[in-house]
């Protein structure tokens, strides 16, 4: 632990999540939902069906609302 800052060690000891864990909690879709969306888009591509980029956020919202009906649409960023 010689190369780890003391503030980091203290924060972890007090229950603060790592940056990776914090980022994972802020994701709009879970990993499984993301994989399902990618699989769907690849299937549509293989079937030569065009899925416009502007429709992908609404597909993501549909997936998120199945998990949590109160999910809000994606923001601009």
Secondary structure as GFF3:
##gff-version 3
##sequence-region A 1 77
A	DSSP	alpha_helix	6	13	.	.	.	ID=ss1
A	DSSP	alpha_helix	19	25	.	.	.	ID=ss2
A	DSSP	alpha_helix	31	46	.	.	.	ID=ss3
A	DSSP	alpha_helix	53	67	.	.	.	ID=ss4
###
